[in-house]
Amino acid sequence: MSRPSPSASPSSALPSSPGAPRPGGVDWRVRFGALALIWGFSFLFIKVGTDGFAPFQVTFGRLLFGTAVLAVAMVAKRDRLPRGARTWGHLAVAAFLLNALPFSLFSYAELTIPSTLAGICNATTPLWGMLLSLVALSEDRPTRVRAAGLGIGFIGVLTVLGAWQGFSGLDVTGTAMALLASFSYAVGWIYVRRTLAGTDASNLSLAGTQVGLATVQLAIVTPLFTSWPERFEIMPLLSVVALGALGTGAAMLLQYGVVAEVGPTTASMVTYFIPVIATAAGVAVLGEGLTWNTPVGAVIVLAGAALTQTRGPRRAARREPVRDHVPTATPAGTPTPAMTPATPSTPAAPSTPAASTATTAPVGADPDRSRPVAQ
C-alpha cells in the first residue's frame, strides 16, 4: 500500500469503516478466499517445480517473479524505496529469514515429503512464534489458555507425524526441513517486529525491497550449488512462474487490501485455511496418500495454534483505525503469512505459506500489531 499524497486527506485515503467494500472493488471475502487458495496451492507448485528444477532454482524463480510483480505495483503506485542503510540492513536479514531460507527449505523438503505434509508443517508457525515470543518479547506473557494451545499444537504435530509408529515411515530429514522453515518464519517475524517498527516506508515498499533482496541472495547462492538446467519442462516452469507471480507477488497485494479493509486480525485467519487447501490439492491433483492421522493431527495443530492467539483479560485487543502503516509486530504466508506466506502471507501470510504468505497478520505474531511482510 502506498502512502497518500500530501494533498489527500486521511478520510479520502482510507475506507470509511473496517469491512466496507472499496468503491468499485471486489468484496474482501472474495479476495480473502483467493488468498487462501493461492497460498494453499503454493505447496503443490513447489512439488511440481522440483520435478524439473533444483530446489534453489525453484526458490530463485519464485523470488524473481514475485519481485517483478511487486516492482510493477510500486511503479504503478509511484512508491519509493526505503531510505537508510540501517533499514536496508534489517530488510536484508528479514529477506533471509522470511524468504530465502524458508522458501529453500520447503523446496528441499518436498523432494522427499508430500506437499500435504509440508502444508501442515507450515501451520506450526504460530506455535513457534508463541514459544519464541515468550523469550524474545517481554510484553508477551503466557496465559493458561495460550500455554495449553502450545501443548495441544505440538501433540498435533506428533499425531501428523505418527510418532507412536515410528513416524509413519516419513522422511525425517525432509520433515525436519519443513518444520525448520516454519521456525524461520517465526524468528523472522519477531526480528522485523523488533527492528522495523518505526520505519517510515510503506508496507509495499518494504515488502518489495525485502523480496528483491532475497532474490539477490538466491542469485548469489544458486549458481554455487546448481548447474544450468539442460531443458525447461513446461509444467515445472509454469509452476515456478505461478509460485512467484501468484504465491509471492499477487498474494502480497491481495493481503494488503484485506488488511487495510478488515484489519490484520481477521486477515490472519487465512492461515487456518492454508493446510486444508494444501492437503486437498495434494490428494486431488497429485494423488498423494492420506492416512487418518494426517487430517486429525492437522485439526489438532490448528486448534492449538488458534488458542495461542487468544488474549488474556488484561491484554484485550485495542481497535485502532485502519491506516496505511499497520504497526509492526513482525508477513505473509503466510504464508502468512509478516503478514507473510506466507505465507503465507501468508496469520500472514502464513503467505502464506511458503506461500504466503508472505509474506497476513503474521502467523505466530501478535495479530493486532502486525505489519504484512512477504511470504
Disulfide bonds with the S-S distance in Angstrom:
none
